[in-house]
Amino acid sequence: QVQLVESGGGLVQPGGSLRLSCEASGISFNSYNLAWYRQAPGKQREFVARMLTSGDTFYADSVKGRFTISRDSPNWTFYLQVNNLKPEDTAVYYCNAVRYVSFWGQGTQVTVSS
């Protein structure tokens, strides 16, 4: 059974940082393209960052230079380091793994507020 479990969300002040984690089980981790998406209240889910199996990374323009996606293959976990957070980054963050089929985590809330 495939499971993606996020953690690391929370309440942070503007300018602060968090590291979101996504622990995967039930998949051949290194064969999947990995990604993070987010959904703010009243808005559609949007792409944030992606890491291909090659290691190439891609980011939404709104987070370039502030967010970093990384992968710890031996521990079947990937991360989203989020720095210099802004109130508009407030959303539920979802991790995603894709190889023919797409799997999603349950989401972790990030709230940026003073």
N, C-alpha and C positions, 0 to 999 in steps of 0.2 A: 504494500500500500504506500502510495506516494504522499509525503507530508512535507510542507514547508512551514516553518514556525518562525515568525518574526519576534524580535524583542528589541528593547533599547529606546523606545519612544518615551515621551514625557513632556513636561512643561519647562520651557527655557526662555530666558530673556532675549530680546533682540541682540544680535551679535554673538550669541552663545553657540555652543557646539553639542552635537550628539553623535554617537555611533550606533547605527541600526544594524542588527544582525538578522540573518535568515539561515536557519539550520535546516538542511535538506536530508531526507531519508527516503529510501525506496527508489532512487534513480541513480543512473550512472553519471555522477555529478559532472565529470569532465567532458561529457558528451553534450551538455546542454548549454544553450545561450542563456545568460542570466540577466535579469533586469529588475529595476525598481520603478514603480508607478506611484502616483498619489491621487487622492480624491479629496478636494475641499468641499465643505458643505454647500449644497446647491449647484455643484459643478460636476462635469464629467471627469472620469478618471483620465489622468494624463501621464504621458511618458516622462520619466525623470533621467534614467541612466541605464546603459546596457553594456555588458561585457560579453563578447563573442567567445567561442571556444578557442579562438586564436589568441585571445588576450586583448584584442582591440577593444577600445572603449568609445562610447558615444554618450553625449549629454544633451539635455534640453538647453536651449540658449539661456533660459532663466536661472540655471544653476551652474553653468560653466564657471570654473575657477573657484567655486565654493563647495561643491560636492564631489566626492571621489568614490567610485565603485571599486571593490577589490574582492579577491577570492582566496580562501584558505582551503585548498583542495583536500589535504590530508584530513581535515576536520569537517569536510562536507558543509562548510559554512561560507556565505558571502556577506559582504558588508556594504553599507553606505555611510561614509563619513560625511557629516553635514556640518559645515562651518559657516560663520557669519550669518546666522539665521535671521530671517526677516519675518514680520507678521504674515506676509503673504505666502510663506512656506507652511503655514498651519494647514494640516491635512492628515488624513489616514494614509499611511505609507504601506504599500503592498509589494512583496517580492514575487518574482515570476521566473519560472524556468520553462524553456521551450525547446523541444526537439520533436517535430511532427505534432506533438500534443502540448498544450499549454497548461501548466500547473500554477496555482496561486496560493499564497499564504492568507492568513485570516486578517492581516492588517495590524498596524501599530500606530497609535495616535501621537502626533507631534503637534504641540501647541506652542506658538511663539508669542509671548505677551509680557509686557512689563507690569 
